[in-house]
Amino acid sequence: MSRPRSLTGRPVVITGAASGIGRALATRLSRLGSPVALADVDADGLKATAAALHGKVLTRVLDVRDAEDQLRFAAEVKDWLPAPLAAVFNNAGVAVTSTVLDAVPEDDDWLHEINFKGVVHGTRAFLPILVEQGEGAIVNTSSVYGLLGVPYQSAYCAAKFAVRGFTESLRQELRGSAVRAVTVHPGGITTNIARNARVRRDPQGLGRTQEQLAAQFEAMTMTSPDKAAAVIHAGVDRGKARILVGPDAYLFDALARITPTHYNAVLSRVMRRPRRTEAVR
Ligand SMILES: NC(=O)c1ccc[n+]([C@@H]2O[C@H](COP(=O)([O-])OP(=O)(O)OC[C@H]3O[C@@H](n4cnc5c(N)ncnc54)[C@H](O)[C@@H]3O)[C@@H](O)[C@H]2O)c1
């Protein structure tokens, strides 16, 4: 299959652009000349992302859970587009930490509505534009937690496995066309995700605060948001169907193949060991 056209300089849509990976993607692609349509529920963060950019930007306060508003946003983007849309990054996401026994249904529903349904709504809203153009990429963010299940992340893992299943199904439907469906599986990236997570209590009963749990998560991350954006950009440009981000993502992927039921013994050893992040190296 021929290599797709590079994203560089071509218009993109990014959700979750007020922070982390979404902001880094917006910054990178805008710097390289792409007009960027950015959405997030966090109006101030979105404004801050846009203020640092020099190219053409459309910002839109949007809750990805709102299917109707995603359709309105897609129509606005279509009117705004200076050229065919190269890619839609359905990236917005949140986290919940809890045992299954202690899970609060309202927290799990909140996560599923954003991390899974938000991706579905974004795909449904923008796919018709790409199909009409006859090219472009839907890039849906799963996780390494969409490759393996890990303790205290049942809702997150379920949603990220669902994103993977949904996107892989879509990929098969699009076979033979120049519209692509891409899955992104980041390992630990040093962003605000753990600080913004819903945590009612330490799932291991060790009395750690959310701040302490977030600091532990951040100490384990191996990749900065800028590095993640560069890997995702390169992966989409190379025509990859599935993009692994960070060395830990390659470990998760290998474990899923080699030891699909006993991986926890290896993972718990690796994840206990704090690392210096690529961001501070
Ligand atoms: N950081 C990691 O280690 C990691 C690993 C794997 C996957 N991911 C995924 O990467 C994506 C980006 O997360 P991040 O790490 O940059 O986190 P982040 O918290 O830094 O950024 C997430 C962004 O999504 C936005 N958002 C949350 N709910 C929203 C909603 N309802 N509507 C619109 N926007 C909303 C937030 O306001 C925020 O700006 C998420 O899908 C996350 O699950 C992150």
The ligand as a MOL file (V3000), in Angstrom:
LIG
                    3D

  0  0  0     0  0            999 V3000
M  V30 BEGIN CTAB
M  V30 COUNTS 44 48 0 0 0
M  V30 BEGIN ATOM
M  V30 1 N -0.4750 10.3730 30.1200 0
M  V30 2 C -0.4020 9.0630 29.9230 0
M  V30 3 O 0.4460 8.3600 30.5270 0
M  V30 4 C -1.3120 8.3930 28.9400 0
M  V30 5 C -1.0680 7.0420 28.6180 0
M  V30 6 C -1.9130 6.4090 27.7280 0
M  V30 7 C -2.9710 7.0880 27.1420 0
M  V30 8 N -3.1860 8.3910 27.4750 0 CHG=1
M  V30 9 C -4.3070 9.0730 26.8270 0
M  V30 10 O -3.8470 10.2250 26.1530 0
M  V30 11 C -4.9320 11.1500 26.0200 0
M  V30 12 C -4.4630 12.5320 26.4390 0
M  V30 13 O -4.2390 12.5330 27.8450 0
M  V30 14 P -3.0410 13.3160 28.5430 0
M  V30 15 O -2.1810 12.3110 29.1550 0
M  V30 16 O -2.4810 14.3280 27.6230 0 CHG=-1
M  V30 17 O -3.8460 13.9840 29.7610 0
M  V30 18 P -4.1210 15.5100 30.1710 0
M  V30 19 O -4.9730 15.4360 31.3880 0
M  V30 20 O -2.8590 16.2740 30.2490 0
M  V30 21 O -4.9900 16.0370 28.9280 0
M  V30 22 C -6.2960 15.5630 28.6820 0
M  V30 23 C -7.1360 16.6920 28.1000 0
M  V30 24 O -8.4580 16.1830 27.8290 0
M  V30 25 C -9.3790 17.1900 28.2310 0
M  V30 26 N -10.6990 16.6420 28.5170 0
M  V30 27 C -11.0690 15.9000 29.6020 0
M  V30 28 N -12.3900 15.6570 29.5390 0
M  V30 29 C -12.8570 16.2420 28.4170 0
M  V30 30 C -14.1540 16.3310 27.8250 0
M  V30 31 N -15.2330 15.7820 28.4050 0
M  V30 32 N -14.2690 17.0090 26.6570 0
M  V30 33 C -13.1880 17.5930 26.0830 0
M  V30 34 N -11.9610 17.5540 26.6090 0
M  V30 35 C -11.7900 16.8780 27.7560 0
M  V30 36 C -8.7650 17.8010 29.4790 0
M  V30 37 O -9.3410 19.0670 29.7800 0
M  V30 38 C -7.3010 17.8700 29.0900 0
M  V30 39 O -6.9930 19.0880 28.4500 0
M  V30 40 C -6.0650 10.5800 26.8670 0
M  V30 41 O -6.9800 9.9040 26.0250 0
M  V30 42 C -5.3760 9.5980 27.7770 0
M  V30 43 O -6.2370 8.5890 28.2380 0
M  V30 44 C -2.3800 9.0530 28.3510 0
M  V30 END ATOM
M  V30 BEGIN BOND
M  V30 1 1 1 2
M  V30 2 2 2 3
M  V30 3 1 2 4
M  V30 4 1 4 5
M  V30 5 2 4 44
M  V30 6 2 5 6
M  V30 7 1 6 7
M  V30 8 2 7 8
M  V30 9 1 8 9
M  V30 10 1 8 44
M  V30 11 1 9 10
M  V30 12 1 9 42
M  V30 13 1 10 11
M  V30 14 1 11 12
M  V30 15 1 11 40
M  V30 16 1 12 13
M  V30 17 1 13 14
M  V30 18 2 14 15
M  V30 19 1 14 16
M  V30 20 1 14 17
M  V30 21 1 17 18
M  V30 22 2 18 19
M  V30 23 1 18 20
M  V30 24 1 18 21
M  V30 25 1 21 22
M  V30 26 1 22 23
M  V30 27 1 23 24
M  V30 28 1 23 38
M  V30 29 1 24 25
M  V30 30 1 25 26
M  V30 31 1 25 36
M  V30 32 1 26 27
M  V30 33 1 26 35
M  V30 34 2 27 28
M  V30 35 1 28 29
M  V30 36 1 29 30
M  V30 37 2 29 35
M  V30 38 1 30 31
M  V30 39 2 30 32
M  V30 40 1 32 33
M  V30 41 2 33 34
M  V30 42 1 34 35
M  V30 43 1 36 37
M  V30 44 1 36 38
M  V30 45 1 38 39
M  V30 46 1 40 41
M  V30 47 1 40 42
M  V30 48 1 42 43
M  V30 END BOND
M  V30 END CTAB
M  END
